[in-house]
Amino acid sequence: MATPDRTPLMSMTALVLPALLLPLGTVPGAPSDAGCRAGLAIEVVDLQTTGKIAMAGGAIQLKPVMSTFGLAVTPEGRPIFDATTTAKNLPDPSSLGPFTTYVLWVASPSLDQVRNLGPITNEKPVTTRVDFIKQMYMVTAEGAANAKGTMFKGAIVLVGRSASARVQNLAGCDIYDTTGGMGG
């Protein structure tokens, strides 16, 4: 009578046991998280003046947020970014009217979704999380009453658009109307 061959059982154990010893989320042969982050492109969005102030500007660095499963997304499937914004050469907000602070906003290009990202000052980077697919940024001069508001009311001094927003047809979008005093 032949002895049963136990090689397949031992082979299965040799494959499964090492996998059980790996940290959760680790895939053998997959690049490390550091390798994934190094390969991700960081988008830079220029903030340009609207003409209200001549020498102001700034930039926003959009860096995809990582999760244990790759890129982090919202429950709706939108990618999440860390947005680090730096403004420069902003004059005192009171030089533009009854304003006390500058506020950074993110919005969808159609302005149906707008979020206040908080106050911003010269040369002090502000990092926030954003998750719009097409992103438009604005820096406005606001009065104290609207510094924490849900919609900008003051003078728009800087604007910028993510690459995905720049490919959208913007005809008919009031914010870009150069004759209305808001865009340009």
C-alpha positions as CSV (number, residue, x, y, z in Angstrom):
1,M,0.0,0.0,0.0
2,A,1.4,3.4,-1.0
3,T,1.9,6.2,1.5
4,P,-0.2,9.3,0.8
5,D,1.8,12.2,-0.8
6,R,1.7,15.2,1.6
7,T,3.7,17.5,-0.6
8,P,0.6,19.6,-1.8
9,L,-0.4,20.2,1.8
10,M,3.1,21.3,2.7
11,S,3.3,23.5,-0.3
12,M,0.0,25.2,0.6
13,T,1.3,25.8,4.1
14,A,4.5,27.3,2.7
15,L,2.5,29.8,0.7
16,V,-0.2,30.8,3.2
17,L,1.9,31.0,6.4
18,P,4.2,33.8,5.2
19,A,1.3,35.8,3.9
20,L,-0.4,35.6,7.4
21,L,2.8,37.1,8.9
22,L,2.8,40.2,6.7
23,P,1.4,43.5,8.1
24,L,-2.2,44.2,7.1
25,G,-2.3,45.9,3.7
26,T,1.1,44.7,2.6
27,V,1.2,42.8,-0.8
28,P,4.3,40.8,-1.5
29,G,6.2,42.4,-4.4
30,A,4.2,45.6,-4.4
31,P,6.0,48.9,-4.0
32,S,6.1,50.4,-0.5
33,D,3.9,53.4,0.3
34,A,7.0,55.6,0.1
35,G,7.6,54.3,-3.5
36,C,3.9,55.1,-4.4
37,R,4.2,58.6,-3.0
38,A,7.4,59.3,-4.8
39,G,5.8,58.4,-8.1
40,L,2.7,60.6,-7.7
41,A,2.7,63.9,-9.5
42,I,2.0,67.0,-7.5
43,E,-0.1,69.5,-9.4
44,V,0.7,73.2,-9.0
45,V,-2.1,75.6,-9.5
46,D,-1.1,79.2,-10.0
47,L,-3.1,81.9,-8.2
48,Q,-3.3,85.0,-10.5
49,T,-4.5,88.4,-9.7
50,T,-7.9,89.6,-10.9
51,G,-6.7,93.1,-11.4
52,K,-7.8,94.4,-8.0
53,I,-4.2,94.3,-6.8
54,A,-1.3,94.4,-9.2
55,M,1.6,92.4,-7.7
56,A,-0.2,89.7,-5.7
57,G,0.0,86.0,-6.6
58,G,0.5,82.6,-5.1
59,A,0.4,78.9,-5.7
60,I,-1.4,75.8,-4.6
61,Q,0.3,72.4,-4.5
62,L,-2.2,69.6,-4.8
63,K,-0.9,66.3,-3.5
64,P,-3.0,63.1,-3.7
65,V,-3.8,61.7,-0.2
66,M,-2.7,58.0,0.1
67,S,-4.7,55.3,2.0
68,T,-3.8,51.7,2.7
69,F,-5.6,50.8,-0.5
70,G,-3.9,53.3,-2.8
71,L,-5.3,56.8,-3.4
72,A,-7.8,58.0,-0.8
73,V,-11.3,58.8,-2.1
74,T,-14.6,60.1,-0.7
75,P,-17.5,57.7,-0.3
76,E,-18.7,59.1,-3.6
77,G,-15.4,58.2,-5.3
78,R,-13.9,61.6,-5.6
79,P,-10.1,61.8,-5.0
80,I,-8.9,63.6,-1.9
81,F,-6.0,66.0,-2.1
82,D,-3.8,67.9,0.4
83,A,-3.8,71.5,-0.9
84,T,-1.0,73.6,0.4
85,T,-1.6,77.3,-0.5
86,T,0.9,80.1,-0.3
87,A,0.0,83.7,-1.2
88,K,2.4,86.6,-1.7
89,N,2.3,90.4,-2.0
90,L,-1.2,90.8,-0.6
91,P,-1.6,94.4,0.6
92,D,-3.5,95.1,3.8
93,P,-7.1,94.1,3.1
94,S,-8.4,97.4,4.4
95,S,-6.7,99.1,1.4
96,L,-9.4,97.4,-0.8
97,G,-12.4,98.6,1.2
98,P,-14.1,97.6,4.5
99,F,-12.2,94.3,4.8
100,T,-10.2,92.8,7.6
101,T,-8.8,89.5,6.3
102,Y,-8.1,87.4,3.3
103,V,-10.0,84.1,2.9
104,L,-9.2,81.1,0.7
105,W,-12.1,79.4,-1.0
106,V,-12.4,76.2,-3.2
107,A,-15.4,75.8,-5.5
108,S,-16.7,73.8,-8.4
109,P,-16.3,75.8,-11.6
110,S,-20.1,76.3,-11.8
111,L,-20.0,77.7,-8.2
112,D,-22.8,75.2,-7.1
113,Q,-20.4,74.0,-4.3
114,V,-18.3,76.5,-2.4
115,R,-16.1,75.8,0.7
116,N,-14.4,78.3,3.0
117,L,-10.9,76.9,3.6
118,G,-10.0,79.6,6.1
119,P,-7.9,82.7,6.4
120,I,-4.7,83.2,4.5
121,T,-1.8,85.7,4.9
122,N,1.4,86.4,3.0
123,E,4.1,83.7,2.9
124,K,2.3,81.5,5.5
125,P,1.3,78.2,3.9
126,V,-2.1,76.9,4.6
127,T,-2.8,73.1,4.1
128,T,-6.3,71.8,3.8
129,R,-8.1,68.8,2.3
130,V,-10.1,69.2,-0.9
131,D,-12.1,66.7,-2.9
132,F,-13.7,68.4,-5.9
133,I,-12.8,66.8,-9.2
134,K,-12.7,70.2,-10.9
135,Q,-11.4,72.8,-8.5
136,M,-11.4,76.5,-8.7
137,Y,-9.7,78.6,-6.0
138,M,-10.3,82.1,-4.9
139,V,-8.7,84.4,-2.4
140,T,-11.1,87.2,-1.3
141,A,-10.8,90.2,0.9
142,E,-13.6,89.8,3.5
143,G,-15.0,91.7,6.4
144,A,-14.9,90.2,9.9
145,A,-18.6,89.1,9.6
146,N,-17.9,86.9,6.6
147,A,-14.5,85.6,7.5
148,K,-16.1,82.2,8.4
149,G,-19.0,82.5,6.0
150,T,-20.2,79.9,3.6
151,M,-20.1,82.1,0.5
152,F,-17.7,84.8,-0.5
153,K,-19.0,88.4,-0.4
154,G,-15.9,90.5,-0.6
155,A,-13.5,91.4,-3.4
156,I,-12.0,88.5,-5.3
157,V,-8.3,89.2,-5.6
158,L,-6.7,85.9,-6.7
159,V,-8.1,83.0,-8.7
160,G,-6.7,79.7,-9.9
161,R,-8.1,76.6,-11.5
162,S,-6.9,73.0,-11.4
163,A,-6.0,71.3,-14.6
164,S,-9.3,69.5,-14.8
165,A,-11.2,72.7,-14.4
166,R,-9.2,74.5,-17.1
167,V,-10.4,72.1,-19.7
168,Q,-14.1,72.9,-19.0
169,N,-16.0,75.3,-21.3
170,L,-16.3,78.4,-19.1
171,A,-18.5,80.4,-21.5
172,G,-21.4,81.8,-19.6
173,C,-19.9,81.4,-16.1
174,D,-20.4,84.8,-14.4
175,I,-17.3,84.6,-12.3
176,Y,-15.2,84.8,-15.4
177,D,-17.0,87.8,-16.9
178,T,-14.4,90.5,-17.1
179,T,-17.0,93.2,-17.6
180,G,-18.8,92.4,-14.3
181,G,-15.8,93.3,-12.2
182,M,-15.3,89.9,-10.6
183,G,-13.2,88.0,-13.1
184,G,-10.4,88.8,-15.4
